[in-house]
Amino acid sequence: MTDNRASTKSLTRRSFVLKTAATGLAAAGGADLISALSPAHAAPKAAASTLSFTLNDMPAQSDKVNLASFNATAARFEKVHPDIKVIGKTDTFDPTTFYAHYAVGNVEDTYKVYFTDVQHLIQIGYAQDISAWMKNWKWSSSIQPSVRQLISDASGKVYGFPVDAYALGLSYSKRYFKAAGLDPNSPPTTWDQFRAYAKQLSKAGIGRYGFAPLSLSNTGGWHLTAMMYSFGGQPEIVQGGKTIANINSPACVKPLQLLWDMRWRDHSIGPKEMGYNDNTAALANGSIAMGILAGDQPRFFKTQYQADINNFMLAGLPQGGGNATLMGGDVQLVKPGSSSAVVNAALEFTDYRYWDLTSWAASDQGQLSSGGVVGIPANIIVGGSLKTAIAAIDAKYTNVPAANYKLFADSCNTLKLTPEPRMLAQKMYSLLDPCVQAVLSSQSSDPQALLDDAAKKFQAALDAANG
């Protein structure tokens, strides 16, 4: 999802950026573009004429750290490629408006979109086939198989490049754990343990709760889906080639029932509704002890809330039999019909911005100089030699205690990193939000009935999309 999850997932929305500058590529469509690519470290070329292209994910003016990183990266690229001009737009992907904008031609040459929308955009022809370029990209074999499946159609053609990704885990306060007699190095690994810890950590009399779920702007559905995965649930299943809503199955009801029990039996959850990053703020100000966060969100403890980042740890999501957590993020697509020159320019820049190792190191240096955070192990898009190389670079510049994130990093190697649902996930999230809200606000709420109703509505949306 997601850095406003109207985005709930971007780090400017609900959209976390895995890296300051993110990690992914925009792409081009054809072998003719591949042969035209020039190396990222080539000597500056003499400019004959300037070609410009637009992209949608330039950080906003208010996001000073990431905007400075973006501008520095663009300046370095343009020095090497004086014939290319990068034109950034602060037009963060919003699934409620993007499709109408596209229909009238009001979109950039390359645009970053959520994992949740990639398959739908491929199906309706809003993404260019970039298979030929991906086949020849030197890091192609490093892309995680689950991510490659997400950016491909049923025949294996590739339409997008992952830009950034995250997995959801459990963040918690070391100070509160110690005060409650709990070992910060032994966080809950099951939901039963989690429930017990939340009771022990709660002090409702002073307004502190053990946990707070998200419930606004699709974030409630987002986190609830991760919990469904952890219980072994499959919110969507495919039968006879048709996508079926499965959010009211027994495994999918369990996490909502858990939240009801914690709210009304244990009183370890309060009534407040929260959206993206609100629980990060609540952890920072001490009003909750534990929260579900994406791997890159802990940086906000320092950069947005001026809290002691050393106080917070990040571990794997507790489990209920599924041995899984949710993986999401963003993918860069290219507008179909763009000229090969424009697509090539966009591709060269995004390759340099997201995957060039020298640029990666410069981004880390920029983060340090601008007060940012380096060293939280959020990179889950790639494996193999590229992951090893990136980790070595980050280790040189890290300014956070690695021990605080080891449990989370380990969990990314042991849990199944499950992508967000392939069909209409944002719609599903929007229908799950009211279910979480009802559990928070009404003791008479019935988790099974709430999800039965949501499933009917979601199935109607799936049927319409299936045609």
Protein Blocks (a to p, Z undefined) as FASTA:
>chain_A
ZZchkamkbmklmcccfbfnopaddddedjklmmmpccfkbccdddfbdcddddfkbccf
klmmlmmmmmmmmmmmmmmmmmbccddddddccfklmmmmmmnopacfbdcddfklmmmm
mmnopaccfklmmmmpmklmmpcfklmmmmpcfkopafbdcfbdcdddddddfklmmmno
pafklccfbfklmmmmmmmmpcfknopafbdcdfeehllmmmmmmmmmmnopafbaceeh
iacdfklgfklmmmmmmmmmmmmmnopacfbdcdehklmmmmmnopafbdcddfklmmmm
mmmnopafklpccdddddehjopacdedddddddehiafklmmmmmmmmmmmmmmmklmm
mmmmmmmmnopaehiafblkbgcjllmmmmmmmmmmgcbdfklmmmmmmmmmmpccdddd
fbhklmmmmmmmmmmmmmmmpmkbcfklmmmmmmmmmmmmmmmmnZZ
